[in-house]
Amino acid sequence: MGTKTEIKNKNSFRALQRALTYEVERQIGVLEDGGRIVQETRAWDEGQGVTLFLRTREEAHDYRYFPEPDLVPLVIDPAWVEEIRTRLPELPGTRVARYVEKLGLSAYDAGVLTAAKTLADYFEACLALYPEAKAVANWIMGDLSHLLNAAGQSVDQGRVVKEKGLSQISDEKVLLDVIRPVLAANGKVVADFRSGKDRALGFLVGQVMKKTRGQANPDAINRLLREALREQG
């Protein structure tokens, strides 16, 4: 990356921007004239709009870097690190990629199923009994959700569903209250979707499912997300 310089006396973001712009131009000029950039500390002069030489910095000790005498060296056994690595759970991003690449699911389905670890674990438990990924995914996201909703209509099952937090969220107002901040926090993903990358929608669905702990109605999320994206566009 070349030789660094340090700039002091910047008291605002505007001063920072102006100092950096000046220093870039100054260093380009030095190099184009056949000169050499020196590791040094320079001061920003706001009035003149220039950096001025203060002192050179040749070695690390010029910055007063030195080992802490009271801290002993920390040596970590690579075998221990590898043992910990093998115990790490599969991360959501990796799981989504596996579902898409190995199981043939869509990015949308994979995003919904991995929104909550318990949901993904349940999907895989079902898959072990019936190894048809798309069918199992459809059942979990469709038929099972409808069954949970139906169960919530009766007193006994309704109490269990409520206590366990299993009821599905279909209220559009509630879902929109989750969707709006998700869109606001993921501007790049929104831009990707608008540029034609359909997989971006699966990510957004997954974020909404994560916020609702897997309880949001997938069909409603998909529809409301598309409507919200159209309104913003």
MDAnalysis code that builds the backbone (N, CA, C; Angstrom):
import MDAnalysis as mda
import numpy as np

u = mda.Universe.empty(699, n_residues=233, atom_resindex=np.repeat(np.arange(233), 3), trajectory=True)
u.add_TopologyAttr("name", ["N", "CA", "C"] * 233)
u.add_TopologyAttr("resid", np.arange(1, 234))
u.add_TopologyAttr("resname", ["MET", "GLY", "THR", "LYS", "THR", "GLU", "ILE", "LYS", "ASN", "LYS", "ASN", "SER", "PHE", "ARG", "ALA", "LEU", "GLN", "ARG", "ALA", "LEU", "THR", "TYR", "GLU", "VAL", "GLU", "ARG", "GLN", "ILE", "GLY", "VAL", "LEU", "GLU", "ASP", "GLY", "GLY", "ARG", "ILE", "VAL", "GLN", "GLU", "THR", "ARG", "ALA", "TRP", "ASP", "GLU", "GLY", "GLN", "GLY", "VAL", "THR", "LEU", "PHE", "LEU", "ARG", "THR", "ARG", "GLU", "GLU", "ALA", "HIS", "ASP", "TYR", "ARG", "TYR", "PHE", "PRO", "GLU", "PRO", "ASP", "LEU", "VAL", "PRO", "LEU", "VAL", "ILE", "ASP", "PRO", "ALA", "TRP", "VAL", "GLU", "GLU", "ILE", "ARG", "THR", "ARG", "LEU", "PRO", "GLU", "LEU", "PRO", "GLY", "THR", "ARG", "VAL", "ALA", "ARG", "TYR", "VAL", "GLU", "LYS", "LEU", "GLY", "LEU", "SER", "ALA", "TYR", "ASP", "ALA", "GLY", "VAL", "LEU", "THR", "ALA", "ALA", "LYS", "THR", "LEU", "ALA", "ASP", "TYR", "PHE", "GLU", "ALA", "CYS", "LEU", "ALA", "LEU", "TYR", "PRO", "GLU", "ALA", "LYS", "ALA", "VAL", "ALA", "ASN", "TRP", "ILE", "MET", "GLY", "ASP", "LEU", "SER", "HIS", "LEU", "LEU", "ASN", "ALA", "ALA", "GLY", "GLN", "SER", "VAL", "ASP", "GLN", "GLY", "ARG", "VAL", "VAL", "LYS", "GLU", "LYS", "GLY", "LEU", "SER", "GLN", "ILE", "SER", "ASP", "GLU", "LYS", "VAL", "LEU", "LEU", "ASP", "VAL", "ILE", "ARG", "PRO", "VAL", "LEU", "ALA", "ALA", "ASN", "GLY", "LYS", "VAL", "VAL", "ALA", "ASP", "PHE", "ARG", "SER", "GLY", "LYS", "ASP", "ARG", "ALA", "LEU", "GLY", "PHE", "LEU", "VAL", "GLY", "GLN", "VAL", "MET", "LYS", "LYS", "THR", "ARG", "GLY", "GLN", "ALA", "ASN", "PRO", "ASP", "ALA", "ILE", "ASN", "ARG", "LEU", "LEU", "ARG", "GLU", "ALA", "LEU", "ARG", "GLU", "GLN", "GLY"])
u.atoms.positions = np.array([
    [0.821, -1.218, 0.000],
    [0.000, 0.000, 0.000],
    [0.855, 1.268, 0.000],
    [2.179, 1.122, -0.018],
    [3.027, 2.314, -0.043],
    [3.368, 2.824, 1.337],
    [3.987, 3.987, 1.395],
    [4.425, 4.591, 2.657],
    [3.309, 5.436, 3.246],
    [3.068, 5.283, 4.532],
    [1.959, 6.013, 5.156],
    [2.430, 7.347, 5.739],
    [1.491, 8.279, 5.816],
    [1.712, 9.530, 6.533],
    [0.564, 9.707, 7.523],
    [0.839, 10.447, 8.560],
    [-0.161, 10.699, 9.594],
    [-0.538, 12.176, 9.546],
    [-1.832, 12.470, 9.632],
    [-2.287, 13.862, 9.573],
    [-2.999, 14.211, 10.877],
    [-2.560, 15.281, 11.525],
    [-3.145, 15.715, 12.795],
    [-3.950, 17.003, 12.608],
    [-4.650, 17.385, 13.684],
    [-5.357, 18.674, 13.774],
    [-6.583, 18.764, 12.859],
    [-7.320, 17.684, 12.739],
    [-8.577, 17.725, 11.968],
    [-9.738, 17.763, 12.965],
    [-10.552, 18.810, 12.893],
    [-11.603, 18.979, 13.903],
    [-13.017, 18.831, 13.353],
    [-13.149, 18.303, 12.123],
    [-14.483, 18.078, 11.560],
    [-14.357, 17.069, 10.421],
    [-15.492, 16.486, 10.025],
    [-15.469, 15.551, 8.897],
    [-15.105, 16.279, 7.602],
    [-15.506, 17.544, 7.486],
    [-15.142, 18.308, 6.294],
    [-13.625, 18.502, 6.241],
    [-13.019, 18.791, 7.419],
    [-11.563, 18.947, 7.462],
    [-10.875, 17.629, 7.107],
    [-11.434, 16.529, 7.592],
    [-10.880, 15.217, 7.266],
    [-10.904, 14.977, 5.755],
    [-12.048, 15.264, 5.129],
    [-12.174, 15.061, 3.682],
    [-11.208, 15.947, 2.907],
    [-11.099, 17.201, 3.308],
    [-10.209, 18.127, 2.603],
    [-8.738, 17.743, 2.791],
    [-8.394, 17.301, 4.003],
    [-7.012, 16.906, 4.272],
    [-6.619, 15.685, 3.450],
    [-7.531, 14.712, 3.371],
    [-7.243, 13.510, 2.591],
    [-7.105, 13.838, 1.104],
    [-8.015, 14.691, 0.616],
    [-7.947, 15.079, -0.799],
    [-6.625, 15.777, -1.107],
    [-6.237, 16.689, -0.230],
    [-4.973, 17.408, -0.451],
    [-3.781, 16.452, -0.410],
    [-3.794, 15.544, 0.574],
    [-2.650, 14.646, 0.746],
    [-2.523, 13.688, -0.429],
    [-3.645, 13.220, -0.968],
    [-3.604, 12.366, -2.162],
    [-2.941, 13.107, -3.316],
    [-3.383, 14.340, -3.537],
    [-2.822, 15.119, -4.637],
    [-1.347, 15.442, -4.400],
    [-1.001, 15.748, -3.144],
    [0.399, 16.055, -2.834],
    [1.305, 14.862, -3.103],
    [0.867, 13.676, -2.644],
    [1.710, 12.491, -2.819],
    [1.823, 12.100, -4.290],
    [0.736, 12.237, -5.051],
    [0.807, 11.953, -6.484],
    [1.826, 12.876, -7.152],
    [1.775, 14.150, -6.762],
    [2.722, 15.105, -7.329],
    [4.156, 14.764, -7.008],
    [4.415, 14.366, -5.748],
    [5.779, 13.998, -5.341],
    [6.284, 12.828, -6.174],
    [5.458, 11.803, -6.327],
    [5.870, 10.604, -7.065],
    [6.049, 10.896, -8.554],
    [5.155, 11.698, -9.124],
    [5.278, 12.013, -10.543],
    [6.510, 12.854, -10.840],
    [6.978, 13.614, -9.845],
    [8.196, 14.407, -10.012],
    [9.449, 13.606, -9.712],
    [9.281, 12.290, -9.457],
    [10.429, 11.438, -9.186],
    [10.873, 11.430, -7.741],
    [10.063, 12.011, -6.849],
    [10.419, 12.068, -5.436],
    [10.038, 10.805, -4.681],
    [10.188, 10.849, -3.366],
    [9.919, 9.680, -2.514],
    [9.031, 10.113, -1.360],
    [7.995, 9.316, -1.073],
    [7.121, 9.603, 0.073],
    [7.831, 9.184, 1.350],
    [7.855, 10.079, 2.323],
    [8.535, 9.823, 3.598],
    [7.489, 9.544, 4.668],
    [7.763, 8.561, 5.505],
    [6.851, 8.278, 6.622],
    [6.981, 9.416, 7.627],
    [5.922, 10.180, 7.774],
    [6.017, 11.380, 8.595],
    [4.663, 11.760, 9.172],
    [4.690, 12.701, 10.107],
    [3.479, 13.283, 10.658],
    [3.348, 14.696, 10.114],
    [2.151, 15.005, 9.599],
    [1.891, 16.320, 9.040],
    [0.673, 16.920, 9.735],
    [0.599, 18.245, 9.777],
    [-0.525, 18.938, 10.408],
    [-1.424, 19.526, 9.330],
    [-2.724, 19.495, 9.564],
    [-3.659, 20.095, 8.622],
    [-3.879, 21.559, 8.981],
    [-3.632, 22.441, 8.023],
    [-3.845, 23.876, 8.203],
    [-5.149, 24.233, 7.494],
    [-6.199, 24.446, 8.273],
    [-7.525, 24.697, 7.708],
    [-7.560, 25.984, 6.901],
    [-6.849, 27.008, 7.384],
    [-6.853, 28.286, 6.697],
    [-6.242, 28.222, 5.306],
    [-5.096, 27.544, 5.191],
    [-4.425, 27.437, 3.905],
    [-4.927, 26.262, 3.063],
    [-5.594, 25.314, 3.730],
    [-6.067, 24.133, 3.020],
    [-4.946, 23.216, 2.591],
    [-3.907, 23.093, 3.439],
    [-2.745, 22.267, 3.102],
    [-2.303, 21.487, 4.332],
    [-1.512, 20.417, 4.112],
    [-0.856, 19.720, 5.219],
    [0.582, 20.221, 5.304],
    [1.073, 20.350, 6.528],
    [2.422, 20.876, 6.758],
    [3.247, 19.866, 7.542],
    [4.539, 19.772, 7.222],
    [5.427, 18.814, 7.885],
    [5.563, 19.133, 9.370],
    [5.478, 18.103, 10.222],
    [5.729, 18.241, 11.657],
    [6.980, 17.482, 12.072],
    [7.003, 16.166, 11.778],
    [8.146, 15.339, 12.179],
    [8.122, 14.038, 11.402],
    [9.285, 13.402, 11.311],
    [9.373, 12.122, 10.616],
    [9.069, 10.989, 11.581],
    [8.616, 9.864, 11.029],
    [8.349, 8.642, 11.792],
    [9.010, 7.504, 11.047],
    [10.175, 7.109, 11.477],
    [10.937, 6.108, 10.730],
    [10.690, 4.678, 11.199],
    [10.605, 4.473, 12.516],
    [10.484, 3.123, 13.055],
    [9.297, 3.040, 14.006],
    [8.950, 1.796, 14.365],
    [7.814, 1.587, 15.270],
    [8.029, 2.262, 16.613],
    [9.315, 2.282, 17.090],
    [9.550, 2.856, 18.416],
    [9.322, 4.369, 18.431],
    [9.306, 4.980, 17.234],
    [8.997, 6.406, 17.180],
    [7.563, 6.674, 17.621],
    [6.719, 5.660, 17.533],
    [5.341, 5.783, 17.983],
    [5.170, 5.303, 19.423],
    [6.286, 4.978, 20.053],
    [6.300, 4.472, 21.442],
    [5.608, 3.118, 21.557],
    [5.733, 2.291, 20.498],
    [5.233, 0.922, 20.577],
    [6.261, 0.084, 21.332],
    [5.826, -0.704, 22.293],
    [6.740, -1.625, 22.958],
    [5.927, -2.747, 23.594],
    [6.548, -3.915, 23.797],
    [5.826, -5.057, 24.386],
    [5.384, -4.740, 25.806],
    [4.240, -5.281, 26.199],
    [3.754, -5.139, 27.562],
    [4.458, -6.172, 28.432],
    [5.330, -5.752, 29.366],
    [6.140, -6.712, 30.135],
    [5.340, -7.627, 31.046],
    [4.128, -7.211, 31.423],
    [3.340, -8.031, 32.346],
    [2.447, -9.045, 31.633],
    [2.433, -9.036, 30.293],
    [1.637, -9.992, 29.546],
    [2.542, -11.044, 28.921],
    [2.338, -12.291, 29.319],
    [3.173, -13.366, 28.771],
    [2.672, -13.720, 27.377],
    [3.525, -14.269, 26.521],
    [3.085, -14.675, 25.178],
    [1.975, -15.726, 25.262],
    [0.984, -15.603, 24.396],
    [-0.133, -16.551, 24.354],
    [0.083, -17.494, 23.185],
    [0.335, -18.751, 23.506],
    [0.566, -19.762, 22.473],
    [-0.641, -20.696, 22.441],
    [-1.331, -20.738, 21.312],
    [-2.535, -21.556, 21.183],
    [-2.225, -22.801, 20.369],
    [-2.556, -23.945, 20.915],
    [-2.315, -25.213, 20.248],
    [-3.227, -25.327, 19.016],
    [-2.683, -25.466, 17.819],
    [-3.504, -25.580, 16.607],
    [-4.513, -26.725, 16.683],
    [-4.151, -27.797, 17.377],
    [-5.070, -28.933, 17.497],
    [-6.312, -28.540, 18.293],
    [-6.112, -27.690, 19.298],
    [-7.244, -27.226, 20.109],
    [-8.167, -26.338, 19.272],
    [-7.576, -25.478, 18.451],
    [-8.363, -24.613, 17.568],
    [-9.190, -25.466, 16.604],
    [-8.564, -26.509, 16.043],
    [-9.255, -27.368, 15.094],
    [-10.374, -28.146, 15.780],
    [-10.139, -28.551, 17.033],
    [-11.171, -29.272, 17.782],
    [-12.400, -28.386, 17.978],
    [-12.174, -27.103, 18.299],
    [-13.279, -26.163, 18.475],
    [-13.999, -25.949, 17.150],
    [-13.208, -25.864, 16.057],
    [-13.805, -25.645, 14.746],
    [-14.761, -26.770, 14.372],
    [-14.390, -28.008, 14.718],
    [-15.234, -29.161, 14.369],
    [-16.536, -29.176, 15.159],
    [-16.582, -28.448, 16.291],
    [-17.795, -28.413, 17.109],
    [-18.719, -27.252, 16.750],
    [-18.258, -26.386, 15.846],
    [-19.085, -25.251, 15.465],
    [-20.324, -25.731, 14.703],
    [-21.478, -25.142, 14.954],
    [-22.680, -25.522, 14.199],
    [-22.601, -24.965, 12.782],
    [-23.393, -25.521, 11.902],
    [-23.457, -25.012, 10.540],
    [-24.141, -23.647, 10.558],
    [-23.476, -22.646, 10.011],
    [-24.016, -21.292, 10.034],
    [-25.132, -21.137, 9.001],
    [-26.059, -20.188, 9.232],
    [-27.211, -20.037, 8.343],
    [-26.846, -19.869, 6.870],
    [-25.842, -19.040, 6.592],
    [-25.452, -18.822, 5.198],
    [-25.006, -20.099, 4.515],
    [-24.228, -20.897, 5.242],
    [-23.761, -22.173, 4.707],
    [-24.926, -23.132, 4.504],
    [-25.868, -23.085, 5.436],
    [-27.030, -23.967, 5.350],
    [-27.892, -23.605, 4.144],
    [-28.081, -22.317, 3.918],
    [-28.858, -21.871, 2.763],
    [-28.213, -22.372, 1.471],
    [-26.876, -22.189, 1.380],
    [-26.166, -22.621, 0.172],
    [-26.302, -24.120, -0.040],
    [-26.240, -24.886, 1.052],
    [-26.356, -26.345, 0.940],
    [-27.751, -26.742, 0.471],
    [-28.775, -26.082, 1.022],
    [-30.141, -26.406, 0.622],
    [-30.370, -26.113, -0.859],
    [-29.769, -25.022, -1.342],
    [-29.940, -24.644, -2.746],
    [-29.136, -25.555, -3.660],
    [-27.859, -25.747, -3.312],
    [-26.952, -26.482, -4.198],
    [-27.116, -28.002, -4.114],
    [-27.312, -28.518, -2.895],
    [-27.371, -29.974, -2.739],
    [-28.793, -30.522, -2.751],
    [-29.743, -29.752, -2.222],
    [-31.119, -30.252, -2.142],
    [-32.005, -29.720, -3.252],
    [-31.512, -28.741, -3.997],
    [-32.284, -28.221, -5.119],
    [-33.434, -27.303, -4.742],
    [-33.411, -26.747, -3.513],
    [-34.476, -25.828, -3.106],
    [-34.227, -24.445, -3.692],
    [-35.264, -23.664, -3.779],
    [-35.110, -22.287, -4.245],
    [-34.499, -21.447, -3.122],
    [-33.951, -20.300, -3.489],
    [-33.375, -19.413, -2.480],
    [-34.449, -18.954, -1.494],
    [-35.664, -18.775, -2.000],
    [-36.775, -18.374, -1.141],
    [-37.055, -19.444, -0.087],
    [-37.215, -20.712, -0.534],
    [-37.498, -21.803, 0.400],
    [-36.372, -21.957, 1.421],
    [-35.144, -21.903, 0.923],
    [-33.992, -22.060, 1.823],
    [-33.947, -20.937, 2.843],
    [-34.277, -19.711, 2.419],
    [-34.279, -18.580, 3.341],
    [-35.317, -18.728, 4.429],
    [-36.485, -19.224, 4.058],
    [-37.552, -19.421, 5.049],
    [-37.173, -20.519, 6.044],
    [-36.685, -21.629, 5.535],
    [-36.389, -22.784, 6.392],
    [-35.224, -22.545, 7.338],
    [-34.305, -21.654, 6.975],
    [-33.136, -21.400, 7.831],
    [-33.295, -20.144, 8.675],
    [-34.470, -19.538, 8.641],
    [-34.683, -18.320, 9.421],
    [-34.564, -18.584, 10.915],
    [-34.900, -19.793, 11.334],
    [-34.778, -20.186, 12.740],
    [-34.129, -21.571, 12.789],
    [-33.177, -21.743, 13.693],
    [-32.450, -23.015, 13.771],
    [-33.398, -24.180, 14.052],
    [-34.380, -23.942, 14.919],
    [-35.320, -25.023, 15.252],
    [-36.106, -25.466, 14.017],
    [-36.464, -24.497, 13.164],
    [-37.216, -24.829, 11.960],
    [-36.352, -25.633, 10.991],
    [-35.087, -25.202, 10.825],
    [-34.175, -25.923, 9.932],
    [-33.907, -27.331, 10.464],
    [-33.733, -27.446, 11.776],
    [-33.495, -28.768, 12.372],
    [-34.713, -29.678, 12.161],
    [-35.907, -29.106, 12.296],
    [-37.129, -29.885, 12.099],
    [-37.239, -30.349, 10.650],
    [-36.909, -29.445, 9.729],
    [-36.931, -29.785, 8.302],
    [-36.006, -30.971, 8.022],
    [-34.807, -30.951, 8.591],
    [-33.860, -32.025, 8.326],
    [-34.278, -33.330, 8.996],
    [-34.933, -33.219, 10.154],
    [-35.439, -34.431, 10.810],
    [-36.517, -35.082, 9.946],
    [-37.385, -34.254, 9.361],
    [-38.419, -34.777, 8.468],
    [-37.787, -35.357, 7.202],
    [-36.761, -34.686, 6.715],
    [-36.098, -35.120, 5.485],
    [-35.445, -36.486, 5.670],
    [-34.983, -36.765, 6.892],
    [-34.377, -38.068, 7.155],
    [-35.404, -39.194, 7.044],
    [-36.674, -38.859, 7.318],
    [-37.743, -39.854, 7.238],
    [-38.356, -39.938, 5.841],
    [-38.333, -38.818, 5.135],
    [-38.912, -38.772, 3.789],
    [-37.998, -37.911, 2.917],
    [-37.037, -38.519, 2.238],
    [-35.975, -37.781, 1.528],
    [-36.403, -37.120, 0.225],
    [-37.444, -36.289, 0.306],
    [-37.888, -35.499, -0.845],
    [-37.909, -34.041, -0.390],
    [-36.799, -33.337, -0.644],
    [-36.611, -32.008, -0.059],
    [-37.728, -31.027, -0.392],
    [-38.101, -30.923, -1.651],
    [-39.110, -29.943, -2.047],
    [-40.456, -30.265, -1.423],
    [-40.829, -31.530, -1.406],
    [-42.113, -31.925, -0.823],
    [-42.158, -31.615, 0.665],
    [-41.067, -31.936, 1.364],
    [-41.007, -31.664, 2.805],
    [-41.052, -30.167, 3.062],
    [-40.304, -29.401, 2.264],
    [-40.290, -27.948, 2.424],
    [-41.686, -27.373, 2.226],
    [-42.365, -27.829, 1.184],
    [-43.723, -27.342, 0.921],
    [-44.669, -27.685, 2.064],
    [-44.506, -28.902, 2.603],
    [-45.379, -29.338, 3.704],
    [-45.163, -28.465, 4.937],
    [-43.887, -28.215, 5.262],
    [-43.580, -27.416, 6.454],
    [-44.066, -25.987, 6.289],
    [-43.821, -25.403, 5.115],
    [-44.180, -23.999, 4.908],
    [-45.656, -23.809, 4.573],
    [-46.307, -24.876, 4.153],
    [-47.711, -24.751, 3.773],
    [-48.662, -25.506, 4.661],
    [-48.739, -26.814, 4.464],
    [-49.722, -27.625, 5.189],
    [-49.539, -27.572, 6.688],
    [-48.285, -27.683, 7.162],
    [-48.053, -27.671, 8.603],
    [-48.458, -26.331, 9.201],
    [-48.148, -25.242, 8.488],
    [-48.529, -23.921, 8.981],
    [-50.040, -23.801, 9.103],
    [-50.747, -24.324, 8.096],
    [-52.216, -24.275, 8.151],
    [-52.754, -25.114, 9.310],
    [-52.109, -26.253, 9.559],
    [-52.527, -27.097, 10.674],
    [-52.340, -26.384, 12.001],
    [-51.228, -25.664, 12.129],
    [-50.980, -24.925, 13.363],
    [-52.033, -23.839, 13.556],
    [-52.379, -23.180, 12.461],
    [-53.428, -22.161, 12.547],
    [-54.762, -22.769, 12.964],
    [-55.080, -23.927, 12.359],
    [-56.340, -24.599, 12.690],
    [-56.347, -25.041, 14.141],
    [-55.200, -25.541, 14.597],
    [-55.104, -25.983, 15.997],
    [-55.320, -24.823, 16.943],
    [-54.911, -23.649, 16.514],
    [-55.054, -22.478, 17.373],
    [-56.489, -22.045, 17.567],
    [-57.431, -22.604, 16.763],
    [-58.826, -22.217, 16.877],
    [-59.526, -22.913, 18.050],
    [-59.004, -24.060, 18.490],
    [-59.659, -24.767, 19.596],
    [-59.021, -24.369, 20.923],
    [-59.768, -24.518, 21.987],
    [-59.314, -24.047, 23.295],
    [-58.073, -24.788, 23.759],
    [-58.166, -26.149, 23.829],
    [-57.036, -26.910, 24.370],
    [-55.753, -26.717, 23.571],
    [-55.828, -27.007, 22.186],
    [-54.637, -26.858, 21.364],
    [-54.210, -25.386, 21.290],
    [-55.220, -24.478, 21.318],
    [-54.909, -23.050, 21.243],
    [-54.046, -22.608, 22.407],
    [-54.333, -23.148, 23.602],
    [-53.532, -22.792, 24.764],
    [-52.090, -23.247, 24.592],
    [-51.916, -24.477, 24.103],
    [-50.567, -25.019, 23.886],
    [-49.817, -24.206, 22.833],
    [-50.516, -23.920, 21.729],
    [-49.889, -23.148, 20.654],
    [-49.445, -21.786, 21.169],
    [-50.291, -21.139, 21.958],
    [-49.966, -19.821, 22.487],
    [-48.801, -19.896, 23.460],
    [-48.836, -20.892, 24.393],
    [-47.777, -21.023, 25.391],
    [-46.429, -21.316, 24.743],
    [-46.442, -22.124, 23.700],
    [-45.204, -22.514, 23.036],
    [-44.777, -21.510, 21.959],
    [-45.609, -20.503, 21.735],
    [-45.263, -19.523, 20.713],
    [-45.240, -20.093, 19.317],
    [-46.215, -21.000, 19.024],
    [-46.236, -21.679, 17.723],
    [-47.227, -21.081, 16.737],
    [-48.052, -20.145, 17.189],
    [-49.071, -19.612, 16.288],
    [-48.426, -18.807, 15.163],
    [-49.037, -18.916, 13.988],
    [-48.479, -18.246, 12.814],
    [-48.970, -16.810, 12.751],
    [-48.085, -15.908, 12.328],
    [-48.427, -14.493, 12.226],
    [-48.860, -14.197, 10.797],
    [-50.123, -13.829, 10.631],
    [-50.638, -13.484, 9.311],
    [-51.167, -12.059, 9.253],
    [-51.212, -11.394, 10.399],
    [-51.703, -10.017, 10.449],
    [-50.778, -9.117, 9.628],
    [-51.340, -8.502, 8.566],
    [-50.508, -7.719, 7.652],
    [-49.859, -6.525, 8.340],
    [-50.565, -5.874, 9.251],
    [-50.000, -4.724, 9.955],
    [-48.789, -5.133, 10.776],
    [-48.915, -6.267, 11.464],
    [-47.797, -6.766, 12.267],
    [-46.609, -7.110, 11.381],
    [-46.899, -7.779, 10.259],
    [-45.818, -8.176, 9.354],
    [-45.148, -6.961, 8.717],
    [-45.934, -5.950, 8.352],
    [-45.360, -4.743, 7.745],
    [-44.472, -3.998, 8.733],
    [-44.829, -4.064, 10.018],
    [-43.990, -3.434, 11.044],
    [-42.620, -4.108, 11.139],
    [-42.554, -5.365, 10.712],
    [-41.276, -6.088, 10.680],
    [-40.577, -5.866, 9.336],
    [-41.356, -5.875, 8.268],
    [-40.795, -5.772, 6.917],
    [-40.102, -4.437, 6.676],
    [-40.735, -3.343, 7.114],
    [-40.184, -2.017, 6.819],
    [-38.766, -1.833, 7.358],
    [-38.500, -2.138, 8.641],
    [-37.114, -1.990, 9.115],
    [-36.141, -2.966, 8.465],
    [-36.636, -4.143, 8.064],
    [-35.764, -5.093, 7.361],
    [-35.309, -4.504, 6.039],
    [-36.227, -3.892, 5.303],
    [-35.874, -3.261, 4.028],
    [-34.931, -2.084, 4.251],
    [-35.196, -1.308, 5.304],
    [-34.362, -0.137, 5.581],
    [-32.935, -0.530, 5.947],
    [-32.805, -1.690, 6.603],
    [-31.476, -2.124, 7.062],
    [-30.708, -2.901, 6.003],
    [-31.338, -3.210, 4.886],
    [-30.693, -4.033, 3.862],
    [-30.800, -3.382, 2.487],
    [-30.321, -2.141, 2.399],
    [-30.420, -1.386, 1.160],
    [-29.743, -2.061, -0.023],
    [-28.581, -2.677, 0.210],
    [-27.857, -3.322, -0.891],
    [-28.642, -4.515, -1.433],
    [-29.244, -5.288, -0.535],
    [-30.023, -6.446, -0.964],
    [-31.249, -5.993, -1.751],
    [-31.868, -4.894, -1.302],
    [-33.019, -4.337, -2.024],
    [-32.598, -3.926, -3.433],
    [-31.420, -3.276, -3.519],
    [-30.915, -2.857, -4.830],
    [-30.632, -4.068, -5.716],
    [-30.110, -5.134, -5.105],
    [-29.836, -6.364, -5.870],
    [-31.131, -6.936, -6.443],
    [-32.187, -6.950, -5.640],
    [-33.470, -7.481, -6.112],
    [-34.000, -6.660, -7.274],
    [-33.886, -5.342, -7.156],
    [-34.385, -4.470, -8.214],
    [-33.563, -4.574, -9.486],
    [-32.326, -5.048, -9.351],
    [-31.491, -5.209, -10.541],
    [-31.708, -6.571, -11.196],
    [-32.648, -7.358, -10.646],
    [-32.997, -8.625, -11.278],
    [-32.499, -9.861, -10.564],
    [-31.879, -9.694, -9.388],
    [-31.378, -10.846, -8.637],
    [-32.482, -11.365, -7.716],
    [-33.230, -12.351, -8.208],
    [-34.381, -12.869, -7.461],
    [-33.992, -13.516, -6.142],
    [-32.748, -14.032, -6.055],
    [-32.328, -14.681, -4.805],
    [-32.308, -13.706, -3.638],
    [-32.214, -12.410, -3.957],
    [-32.201, -11.410, -2.887],
    [-33.503, -11.433, -2.097],
    [-34.613, -11.760, -2.772],
    [-35.893, -11.820, -2.074],
    [-35.882, -12.910, -1.019],
    [-35.233, -14.034, -1.316],
    [-35.134, -15.114, -0.340],
    [-34.423, -14.675, 0.923],
    [-33.379, -13.847, 0.751],
    [-32.655, -13.329, 1.919],
    [-33.568, -12.449, 2.762],
    [-34.328, -11.572, 2.092],
    [-35.220, -10.677, 2.823],
    [-36.305, -11.457, 3.555],
    [-36.837, -12.480, 2.899],
    [-37.830, -13.343, 3.552],
    [-37.222, -13.983, 4.796],
    [-36.002, -14.467, 4.648],
    [-35.320, -15.093, 5.774],
    [-35.121, -14.142, 6.942],
    [-34.825, -12.861, 6.643],
    [-34.643, -11.877, 7.703],
    [-35.947, -11.622, 8.450],
    [-37.051, -11.565, 7.697],
    [-38.351, -11.374, 8.342],
    [-38.704, -12.585, 9.200],
    [-38.437, -13.783, 8.676],
    [-38.706, -14.998, 9.450],
    [-37.863, -15.034, 10.713],
    [-36.632, -14.566, 10.593],
    [-35.742, -14.542, 11.756],
    [-36.282, -13.595, 12.818],
    [-36.751, -12.422, 12.382],
    [-37.287, -11.439, 13.329],
    [-38.542, -11.963, 14.028],
    [-39.295, -12.811, 13.329],
    [-40.545, -13.329, 13.898],
    [-40.364, -14.739, 14.461],
    [-39.118, -15.167, 14.574],
    [-38.784, -16.506, 15.105],
    [-39.500, -17.615, 14.326],
    [-39.572, -17.420, 13.019],
    [-40.143, -18.447, 12.151],
    [-41.653, -18.528, 12.160],
    [-42.330, -17.545, 12.773],
    [-43.782, -17.632, 12.926],
    [-44.564, -16.895, 11.847],
    [-43.891, -16.094, 11.029],
    [-44.613, -15.323, 10.006],
    [-45.118, -16.237, 8.900],
    [-46.240, -15.887, 8.329],
    [-46.828, -16.630, 7.215],
    [-45.967, -16.405, 5.968],
    [-45.300, -17.441, 5.448],
    [-44.390, -17.264, 4.307],
    [-45.056, -16.655, 3.082],
    [-46.284, -17.094, 2.774],
    [-46.987, -16.543, 1.611],
    [-47.252, -15.052, 1.787],
    [-47.655, -14.678, 3.003],
    [-47.949, -13.266, 3.271],
    [-46.676, -12.428, 3.189],
    [-45.581, -12.964, 3.730],
    [-44.306, -12.240, 3.673],
    [-43.901, -11.986, 2.230],
    [-43.960, -13.027, 1.431],
    [-43.553, -12.916, 0.029],
    [-44.373, -11.839, -0.696],
    [-45.676, -11.866, -0.477],
    [-46.550, -10.895, -1.144],
    [-46.303, -9.478, -0.630],
    [-46.226, -9.326, 0.694],
    [-46.050, -7.995, 1.279],
    [-44.680, -7.411, 0.947],
    [-43.671, -8.256, 0.897],
    [-42.343, -7.770, 0.521],
    [-42.344, -7.222, -0.903],
    [-42.949, -7.981, -1.807],
    [-43.004, -7.529, -3.204],
    [-43.786, -6.210, -3.334],
    [-44.885, -6.121, -2.584],
    [-45.674, -4.887, -2.636],
    [-44.885, -3.707, -2.079],
    [-44.185, -3.940, -0.963],
    [-43.391, -2.863, -0.355],
    [-42.262, -2.430, -1.269],
    [-41.641, -3.380, -1.941],
    [-40.548, -3.058, -2.873],
    [-41.074, -2.266, -4.059],
    [-42.273, -2.616, -4.535],
    [-42.867, -1.865, -5.646],
    [-43.188, -0.429, -5.231],
    [-43.698, -0.266, -3.993],
    [-44.040, 1.060, -3.505],
    [-42.796, 1.932, -3.365],
    [-41.707, 1.325, -2.870],
    [-40.460, 2.084, -2.716],
    [-39.858, 2.441, -4.067],
    [-40.025, 1.544, -5.037],
    [-39.453, 1.757, -6.353],
    [-40.143, 2.898, -7.087],
])
